Amino acid sequence: MTEASVRAPSLQAFLDAFNAHDVDAVMSFFSDDCVFDMPRGPEPGGRRLIGREQVRAGIQSRFEGIPDIRYGDDRHWTCGDRGVSEWTIRGTTSSGEHIEVRGCDLFEFADGKISRKDSFWKIVE
């Protein structure tokens, strides 16, 4: 493992870009060959988005589906080429449903960028 491969981006700055709803800023944290495993989807691991184009579309769909989404109550840590963010999402879906749910992201890093983001949300009943 090289020094460059373990350099992790600031996960707080990454979350700040999400809270700004700035897709370009969010995407600046991802590697060219990134993978984003969404919390929902047709497979046990959610829907897998591969590459910058699919990940960008997934990020944009999050902002469209929950236009006022905010991540708060957050904390982050990294260790080598891995990282974790914990947060609470609050917002209102485009259909008018209010959501407030705890979740986390598991990250893998390569060359100072996010190579994989795997998202998990609690199921609120």
C-alpha positions in Angstrom: 0.0 0.0 0.0 1.5 3.3 -1.0 1.3 6.6 0.9 -1.0 8.0 -1.8 -3.4 5.1 -1.6 -4.1 5.7 2.1 -4.5 9.5 2.0 -8.2 10.0 2.6 -10.3 13.0 1.6 -12.0 15.1 4.3 -15.3 13.3 5.0 -16.6 16.4 6.7 -16.0 18.4 3.5 -17.7 15.6 1.5 -20.8 15.9 3.8 -20.7 19.7 3.5 -20.8 19.3 -0.3 -23.9 17.1 0.1 -25.6 19.6 2.3 -24.9 22.3 -0.2 -26.6 20.1 -2.9 -23.5 20.8 -5.1 -23.2 17.7 -7.4 -20.0 19.0 -8.9 -18.4 19.4 -5.5 -19.6 16.0 -4.4 -18.2 14.4 -7.5 -14.8 16.0 -7.0 -14.3 13.6 -4.1 -14.8 10.5 -6.2 -12.2 8.6 -8.3 -12.8 8.0 -12.0 -13.6 4.3 -11.4 -15.8 4.9 -8.4 -18.6 2.6 -7.1 -21.6 3.7 -5.1 -23.8 1.1 -3.4 -27.1 2.7 -2.8 -29.1 1.8 0.4 -32.1 0.5 -1.7 -32.2 -1.5 -4.8 -32.9 -4.9 -6.5 -30.1 -6.7 -4.8 -29.2 -7.5 -1.1 -26.5 -4.9 -1.4 -28.8 -2.2 -2.9 -28.4 -0.7 -6.4 -24.7 -0.6 -7.5 -23.7 2.5 -9.5 -20.4 2.1 -11.3 -18.3 4.9 -12.8 -18.6 8.7 -12.5 -21.6 9.0 -14.9 -23.8 6.5 -12.9 -22.6 7.9 -9.5 -23.4 11.5 -10.6 -26.9 10.4 -11.7 -27.4 8.6 -8.4 -26.3 11.7 -6.4 -28.6 13.9 -8.5 -31.5 11.6 -8.0 -31.0 11.8 -4.2 -31.4 15.6 -4.4 -34.4 15.4 -6.7 -36.1 12.7 -4.5 -35.5 14.7 -1.3 -35.1 18.3 -2.4 -34.4 19.7 1.1 -32.2 16.8 2.3 -29.8 17.7 5.1 -27.2 15.5 6.8 -26.6 16.2 10.5 -25.6 14.7 13.8 -22.6 13.5 12.0 -19.2 12.0 12.9 -16.5 10.7 10.7 -13.3 8.7 10.9 -10.7 7.1 8.7 -8.1 4.4 9.1 -5.8 3.7 6.3 -7.7 3.2 3.1 -11.1 2.9 4.8 -13.5 5.4 6.4 -16.9 5.7 8.1 -19.5 8.5 8.3 -22.5 8.4 10.6 -25.3 10.8 10.2 -29.0 11.6 10.4 -30.9 12.5 7.2 -33.8 14.9 7.5 -35.9 16.1 4.7 -39.1 15.9 2.7 -39.5 13.6 -0.3 -40.8 14.9 -3.5 -44.1 13.2 -2.7 -44.4 15.2 0.6 -43.3 12.5 3.1 -41.1 13.7 6.0 -38.1 11.5 6.7 -35.7 11.4 9.6 -33.4 8.4 9.6 -30.0 7.4 10.9 -27.5 5.9 8.6 -23.8 5.5 7.7 -21.5 5.3 4.8 -18.6 2.9 4.5 -15.8 4.2 2.3 -12.8 2.9 0.5 -10.1 5.3 -0.7 -7.5 5.2 -3.5 -5.0 8.0 -4.3 -6.8 10.5 -2.1 -10.2 9.9 -3.6 -13.3 7.9 -2.7 -13.2 4.7 -4.8 -16.3 3.1 -3.1 -19.2 4.5 -1.0 -21.6 1.9 0.5 -24.6 3.6 2.1 -26.9 2.1 4.8 -30.1 3.6 6.3 -32.1 2.4 9.3 -35.6 1.2 8.4 -38.2 3.4 10.2 -41.6 1.7 10.7 
